[in-house]
């Protein structure tokens, strides 16, 4: 892995108040940051009772035969496509720490696009997110800028195509939230926080309970959420996780 550049984002933030998902840009992979980096994959793909393998960073990764991986509510995902999407999500999170995970993730994404079964906006979102991570790992500032800008443009396209898709919004939010100020992403970050505040109540049962709680708490803490919506979201945590991911642990 290339050495971290001086462009370090939020390196001093702890895990408190952090949403599960990739963070940082040129941040060293120490134990504290790893905790933040792997939360998404542990929440999205950990399946209770499923055969598990030990993955990178000691993650509990369900066997590909597990039947209860989370399927986004945007459309029903056929079982083979669901497993492929699971692998893409894992590659996205692994790629935060390991640049070598980007290319396999993109290869899986291209294969899934050819076979179908997953909405194109969601595939676009992950394609853009991988490009942003290429920027994180790039050594030269010009390459960092180019990859990040290219990825953000693809993420913006995905959100334009599916503005009410919670996972698309989430992937863009976590790809942009920790970028340096000069990328000028404050407007889209606030838009995604607002959209998630609106969308999360309707997709509560589609998410593993621990993942849902992490995202809700991040949104209510970081977003400008109306008091009644904030109360409703926090109240929803009591009944979260009744769907496919219920009972999943981190």
Buried (B, 14 or more C-beta within 10 A) or exposed (E): EEEBBEBBBBBEBEEEEBBBBBBBBBBEBEEBBBBBBBBBBBBBBBBBEBEBEEBBBEBBBBEBEBEBBBBBBBEEBBEEBBBBBBBBBBBBBBBBBBBEBBEBBBEBBEEBBEEEBBBBBBBBBBBBBBBBBBBBBBEEEEEBBBBBEBBBEBBBBBBEBBBBBBBBBBBBBBBBBBBBEEBEBEEBBBBBBBBBBBBBEEBBBBBBBBBBBBBBBBBBBBBEBEEEBBEBBBEBBEEBBEBBBBBBEB
